[in-house]
Amino acid sequence: MAEEQARTPLFSALREYVARVRAPLHVPGHKMGRAAPSAWREFLGPNALAIDLTEAPGLDDLHAPEGVIAEAQELAARAFGAWRSYFLVGGTTAGLHALILAACHPGEAIAVPRNAHRSVLGALILAGVRPHWVRVAFDPDLGIATGPVLTSLEEALSGAAAAVLVHPTYYGIAGDTAAAIDLIHRAAVPALVDEAHGAHFPFHPALPPSALELGADGVVQSLHKTGGSLTQSSLCHLGHGSRIAPERLQEMLRLVQSTSPSYLLMASLDLARRELALGGREAWGRALELAHEAKRRIDALPGLRVRPTDDPTKLLIDVRGRSISGFRAAERLWEEAGVAVEASGLTYVLAVLSPGDSREQIDALVAGLERLSSEGDVPALPPEPPWPEVVLPPREAYLARKKAVPLRQARGRIAAELVAPYPPGIPVVAPGERLTADVLDYLRRAADAGWHLQGPADPALRSIQVVEE
Ligand SMILES: Cc1ncc(COP(=O)(O)O)c(C=O)c1O
């Protein structure tokens, strides 16, 4: 296994090509860097531009792989415990689009947790698939979604062609994915898992089991988030015995991915896979030790507490005890200590650790946290958003003729856009849902309170896009 995983077929082929080619009479037109903007060339150095190639002799074709890309994908499948693995150059977003297009036919329904990433909603729009929304449980202190409510998942599975799970959440909460997959399989439909934040799970026993280990049919992982590859590079896997046919998935990947996939991104996947397979356990062991040390030190600071999650490398720091909002805490960490955290909410900041961190970064975080002083009362957590009334499939509403109407005149109309306030990051309304009095009241309060609103064309939400009727 180790000997095989030491190979990097795609990266090696790129190096061979660079050494051998005398006349690259093909695109990209920067010709392996020679015609690239000089500031760019100086900044990157010659090597990155030299391997920014497209299909050339010996470099295979992502859309019909038979050579080095096929080999590199097979090595990834073995490293991650998959039946088949596919390189993605459009991030996990592209993988979720392809998986949902592969698993469902137009007009069918899919069970989707309400806290699913907006790329899942994008897939429903592209595929013409209807959501059977699944309720999610909330952490009462921090107001973040934890996992799907299993009874709601069971209901949503009735008449659904597939189901989506998020494992783990952005905050490292894995929940009972094994039980959820079991329910989905009892309904005899594929379990599609968004494992954007869990690409490192297979490589250390103290981390939660990976979705593939739990029997998922299709999984997408942002290797760029935790696995060390370049931003936008991800992996899509089919599990052993998957209910999704590889040919159909490959067809959908051809639909959603560029015909000029970046070899830099793909080579970074090849190399990151080798690194994880050979040294992942040691590297993530170090990251976990560092995370435990960070937790101990932060918990010892008055008014601060790291909320334990399933992935200890996600430091979800509850700042309520300092009478400061998470948003302000994140701003001050940046301004006063040069510490940039991954995310913040009303009650928390989220710091993400990886093998790329060391004690120096923890010292900076702890020093920045120590200086946080009270800024008065923190606004109360928002209540759970109202439950949606779905009228049209998201595709029909999103692609319909639409118009902006003032929020106060929108009652009873059908939303043509998504609005997801942060916190709690759950859509209050998605395209195709009725703008009821409750929904509009919630949205008005969110806009008045100045929460960040993801989705609407009018960011201040004075107006909202509705389907023309
Ligand atoms: C839970 C989740 N799923 C999917 C995605 C999309 O991943 P990508 O950015 O790799 O396209 C993200 C991105 O942040 C995410 O947080």
PDBQT file of the ligand as one rigid body, heavy atoms in Angstrom, charges set to zero:
ROOT
HETATM    1  C1  LIG A 501     -20.752  22.309   3.838  1.00  0.00    +0.000 C 
HETATM    2  C2  LIG A 501     -20.222  22.786   2.521  1.00  0.00    +0.000 A 
HETATM    3  N1  LIG A 501     -20.557  22.108   1.405  1.00  0.00    +0.000 NA
HETATM    4  C3  LIG A 501     -20.108  22.466   0.183  1.00  0.00    +0.000 A 
HETATM    5  C4  LIG A 501     -19.283  23.554   0.035  1.00  0.00    +0.000 A 
HETATM    6  C5  LIG A 501     -18.810  23.920  -1.338  1.00  0.00    +0.000 C 
HETATM    7  O1  LIG A 501     -17.472  23.558  -1.436  1.00  0.00    +0.000 OA
HETATM    8  P1  LIG A 501     -16.465  24.203  -2.492  1.00  0.00    +0.000 P 
HETATM    9  O2  LIG A 501     -16.137  25.563  -1.960  1.00  0.00    +0.000 OA
HETATM   10  O3  LIG A 501     -15.303  23.264  -2.476  1.00  0.00    +0.000 OA
HETATM   11  O4  LIG A 501     -17.143  24.275  -3.799  1.00  0.00    +0.000 OA
HETATM   12  C6  LIG A 501     -18.904  24.294   1.168  1.00  0.00    +0.000 A 
HETATM   13  C7  LIG A 501     -18.038  25.470   1.015  1.00  0.00    +0.000 C 
HETATM   14  O5  LIG A 501     -17.750  26.227   1.880  1.00  0.00    +0.000 OA
HETATM   15  C8  LIG A 501     -19.387  23.903   2.440  1.00  0.00    +0.000 A 
HETATM   16  O6  LIG A 501     -19.068  24.589   3.550  1.00  0.00    +0.000 OA
ENDROOT
TORSDOF 0
